[in-house]
Amino acid sequence: IYCSWNRYGCELAVAEELGLEMAIRSYVK
């Protein structure tokens, strides 16, 4: 897990590690 340039980057990294790509895509979309 790594932190990007801001909190959102960190959350996205954590979510990806947890395997919530579907949730992320839905949120972004």
C-alpha positions, 0 to 999 in steps of 0.5 A: 500500500502506498500513498499518492499525492493526496488522501484520495490517492491513498484511499484508492491504493488501499481500496485496490489492495482490498480488491475493491476495483469495482467499487472504485470504478463505480465511484469514479464513473 
